[in-house]
Amino acid sequence: MKLQDMVVTAFAFVAALLLIPYVITWGMNGVGSRKQQTKQLNYNISLEVALQDGKETMNLETYLLGILPAEIDADMPLEVIKAQAVLLRTKLCSEGAELSAEELGEWYLGESELKERWTEDKYEENIEKFRQAIAATAGETLCYKENYILVKYHKGNGGMILSAEEVLEEKIPYLSQLESEKEIEEKDCVQMVEYDKTRVQELLGITFSEKTLEEQFFVKKMTEHGFVKELFAAGEILDTETAMEKLQLSSPIFYLEYLEDRVRIVTLGQGVPLGMSQYGASLQKGDYQEILEYYYPGTKIKQIYSDV
């Protein structure tokens, strides 16, 4: 599906709605029981996390309870939250050693922060849902040929999940292109921002000449499915990440519309469309294992803890 087709289809649906120094410490850190099963697991991974009251050491599962709500909405189906828990646990096991205690602390949401996010009335209900997701998947990670996968996921997309080859310019078998057309029906699929010439200069920290905005600010390189690789701005080339950050865009799939001295930027989806889509997964009827199998074909769930 080409970008233009995705935009047209998306607008058709949307119009009616009106639009996170750290060290992973390998040692004995207590025994925990996993809900809904009889075996016990030895939780032998602990993390040092910098919190407001000082550094605290906690096992991986406890830490996970503080970051899972930062990555997925509480109103998502439980099976989708379970899938997200497996992905975050995998990410911590594969990339956690690169993060400092301070970085881990920034990602972690404590009780007061969660109560502020959800309101106090919703806290107990929501946190129990996240506890269930973590307990049900305790110690489970996602692997491809015995190696942790490169964890990629996003909130939603404009009708298609792209391949790693298209986005990262690297062929990764389990990060493949997938149709996700039902997501276009989501009211937040299409987003628009509109800036005048002065505001674009402020956001990008550049200076335009007297030429038209269209002559000095345009997409220079885009993939077949609309993933913007390079944005030209007054002689500078901005990469995808920089463009998204500076222009406050929700997705790297976007196009520009010029309105005299103004530009309208239309984006499709939220996040880089690689791996599991949370919105897309919420539309599926399977359990979390089936969700992960669909979005990461050829991968297997692997238990990282030993049985007691």
C-alpha positions in Angstrom: 0.0 0.0 0.0 1.5 3.3 -1.0 1.6 6.3 1.3 -1.0 8.2 -0.7 -3.4 5.3 -0.6 -2.9 4.9 3.2 -3.6 8.6 3.8 -6.7 8.6 1.7 -8.1 5.5 3.4 -7.1 6.8 6.9 -8.9 10.1 6.3 -12.0 8.3 5.2 -12.3 6.6 8.6 -11.0 9.6 10.7 -13.2 12.2 9.1 -16.3 10.7 10.7 -14.7 11.0 14.2 -13.4 14.6 13.6 -10.4 13.9 14.4 12.0 5.8 30.0 26.6 4.0 36.9 23.8 0.9 36.3 25.0 -2.6 36.6 23.0 -5.8 36.2 24.0 -7.9 39.1 23.7 -11.7 38.7 23.1 -13.2 42.1 20.5 -14.8 44.3 17.7 -12.3 44.8 14.9 -14.4 46.4 12.3 -16.9 45.2 9.0 -15.9 43.6 6.0 -18.0 42.6 4.3 -17.5 39.2 0.6 -17.2 39.2 -1.5 -19.8 37.4 1.2 -22.5 37.6 2.7 -24.7 40.3 6.4 -24.4 39.6 8.5 -21.8 41.4 11.2 -19.7 39.7 14.5 -18.5 41.1 14.5 -14.8 40.4 18.3 -14.5 40.1 18.6 -11.1 38.3 18.7 -7.9 40.2 19.0 -4.3 39.1 20.3 -1.1 40.8 18.0 1.7 40.1 18.4 5.4 41.0 15.2 6.7 42.6 14.4 10.0 44.2 15.2 8.6 47.7 18.5 7.0 46.6 19.6 3.9 44.8 17.5 0.8 45.3 18.2 -2.8 44.3 15.3 -4.8 43.0 14.7 -8.0 41.0 14.0 -7.7 37.4 10.3 -8.6 37.8 9.8 -5.8 40.4 11.5 -3.3 38.2 9.4 -4.4 35.2 6.3 -3.4 37.2 7.5 0.2 37.2 8.3 0.4 33.5 5.5 -1.6 31.9 2.9 1.1 32.5 5.3 3.6 30.9 5.2 1.7 27.6 1.6 0.7 27.2 -1.8 2.1 28.2 -3.7 0.4 31.0 -6.9 0.0 29.0 -5.1 -2.3 26.5 -6.3 -6.0 26.7 -4.5 -8.1 29.2 -3.0 -10.4 26.5 -1.4 -7.4 24.8 0.1 -6.2 28.1 1.5 -9.7 28.6 3.1 -9.6 25.2 4.5 -6.1 26.0 5.9 -7.5 29.3 7.8 -10.3 27.4 9.2 -7.7 25.0 10.4 -5.3 27.8 12.0 -8.2 29.8 13.8 -9.2 26.6 15.0 -5.7 26.1 16.3 -5.4 29.6 18.1 -8.8 29.3 19.7 -7.8 26.0 20.4 -4.1 26.4 20.1 -3.4 30.2 23.8 -3.4 30.9 24.2 -0.3 28.7 21.9 1.7 30.9 23.0 3.6 34.1 21.2 3.5 37.4 20.0 7.0 36.6 18.7 6.1 33.2 16.8 3.1 34.7 15.4 5.4 37.3 14.1 7.9 34.7 12.2 5.1 33.0 10.7 3.8 36.3 7.3 5.0 37.4 6.7 4.8 41.2 3.4 4.6 42.9 2.9 8.4 43.2 3.6 8.9 39.5 1.2 6.2 38.5 -1.5 7.6 40.8 -1.1 10.9 39.1 -1.2 9.3 35.6 -4.2 7.1 36.3 -5.9 9.0 39.2 -5.9 7.4 42.6 -9.3 5.8 42.1 -7.9 3.7 39.1 -4.5 2.9 40.6 -5.4 -0.4 42.4 -7.3 -1.8 39.4 -4.7 -0.8 36.9 -1.6 -1.9 38.9 -3.2 -5.3 39.5 -3.7 -5.8 35.8 0.0 -5.1 35.2 0.9 -7.5 38.1 -1.1 -10.2 36.4 0.6 -9.7 33.1 4.1 -9.9 34.7 3.3 -12.9 36.9 1.7 -14.8 33.9 4.9 -14.3 31.8 7.5 -14.3 34.6 11.0 -15.0 33.2 9.8 -15.2 29.6 11.9 -13.6 26.9 11.7 -13.7 23.1 14.5 -15.3 21.1 15.5 -16.0 17.6 17.9 -18.9 17.1 18.8 -18.8 20.9 19.6 -15.0 20.8 17.5 -12.3 22.2 15.6 -10.4 19.5 16.1 -6.8 18.7 13.1 -5.4 20.4 11.0 -3.1 18.3 7.3 -2.1 18.9 5.1 0.9 18.5 1.7 2.2 19.5 0.0 2.1 16.2 0.6 2.6 12.5 -1.2 3.9 9.4 -2.1 0.5 7.9 1.3 -1.2 7.5 4.2 -2.5 9.6 7.4 -2.0 7.7 10.4 -4.4 7.4 13.7 -3.9 9.1 15.2 -3.8 5.6 13.2 -0.8 4.7 13.6 1.1 8.0 17.0 0.0 9.4 18.5 -1.0 6.0 19.2 -4.4 7.6 17.5 -7.7 6.9 16.1 -9.2 10.1 13.9 -12.2 9.4 11.5 -11.6 12.4 11.0 -7.9 11.6 9.1 -8.2 8.4 6.5 -6.3 6.5 2.9 -6.9 7.7 -0.4 -5.5 6.6 -2.3 -3.8 9.4 -5.1 -2.1 7.6 -7.7 -2.2 10.4 -5.6 0.2 12.4 -6.6 3.0 10.0 -9.9 3.0 11.9 -8.2 4.3 15.1 -9.1 7.9 15.7 -5.4 8.8 16.5 -4.1 7.2 13.4 -3.9 10.5 11.4 -2.4 13.5 13.1 -1.7 17.0 11.7 0.4 19.9 12.8 0.6 23.2 11.1 3.5 25.7 11.3 4.3 29.0 9.7 7.7 29.8 8.3 8.9 31.5 11.5 7.9 28.5 13.7 9.7 26.0 11.5 12.8 28.1 11.8 12.5 28.2 15.6 11.9 24.4 15.9 14.8 23.5 13.6 17.2 26.3 14.7 17.7 27.4 11.1 17.2 30.5 9.0 15.3 30.5 5.7 15.9 32.9 2.9 13.3 34.9 1.0 12.5 31.9 -1.2 9.3 30.0 -0.7 9.0 27.5 2.1 8.4 24.8 -0.4 11.8 25.5 -2.1 13.7 25.3 1.2 11.9 22.7 3.3 10.9 19.4 1.8 11.2 15.6 2.0 14.4 14.6 0.2 14.4 10.9 0.7 11.4 8.6 1.4 10.9 4.8 1.1 8.2 3.1 -1.0 5.8 3.1 1.9 6.3 6.7 3.0 9.0 6.3 5.7 10.9 9.6 5.6 14.6 9.0 5.6 15.8 12.6 5.0 14.3 16.0 5.3 15.9 19.0 3.6 15.8 22.3 5.5 17.6 25.4 4.3 20.6 23.4 3.0 20.7 21.0 6.0 19.8 17.3 5.8 17.9 16.0 8.9 17.6 12.3 9.6 14.4 10.6 10.6 15.0 10.8 14.4 16.1 14.4 14.3 13.2 15.5 12.2 10.6 13.7 14.4 12.1 15.2 17.6 12.5 18.7 16.4 9.2 18.9 14.6 7.3 17.1 17.4 6.0 14.4 15.1 4.4 11.1 16.3 5.6 9.1 13.3 8.3 8.9 10.7 5.6 8.3 8.1 4.5 11.8 7.1 4.1 14.2 4.2 4.1 18.0 3.8 1.3 20.2 2.4 2.2 23.8 1.6 -0.2 26.6 2.3 1.4 29.9 1.2 3.9 30.7 4.0 2.7 27.8 6.1 3.2 24.0 6.1 0.9 21.3 7.3 2.6 18.0 8.3 0.3 15.0 8.2 1.5 11.9 10.1 0.3 8.3 10.0 0.5 6.2 13.2 2.4 6.6 16.4 6.0 5.4 16.7 8.3 3.7 14.2 6.2 1.0 12.5 8.5 -2.0 13.3 7.5 -5.1 15.3 4.4 -5.3 17.4 1.7 -2.7 17.1 -0.1 -2.3 20.3 -3.3 -1.1 18.6 -3.1 -3.9 16.0 -2.5 -6.5 18.7 -5.6 -5.2 20.6 -7.7 -6.1 17.5 -6.5 -9.7 17.6 -8.4 -12.5 19.4 -5.3 -14.8 20.3 -3.3 -15.0 23.5 0.0 -13.3 24.0 2.0 -16.2 22.6 0.0 -16.0 19.4 0.4 -12.2 19.3 4.2 -12.5 19.6 4.3 -15.3 17.0 2.4 -13.1 14.5 4.5 -10.0 14.9 7.9 -11.8 15.3 7.7 -14.8 13.0 10.2 -17.6 13.7 10.9 -16.5 17.3 10.5 -18.6 20.4 9.7 -17.8 24.0 12.6 -18.7 26.3 12.6 -18.9 30.1 15.6 -17.1 31.8 15.1 -18.3 35.3 15.9 -21.7 36.7 13.2 -23.8 38.5 13.5 -24.1 42.2 
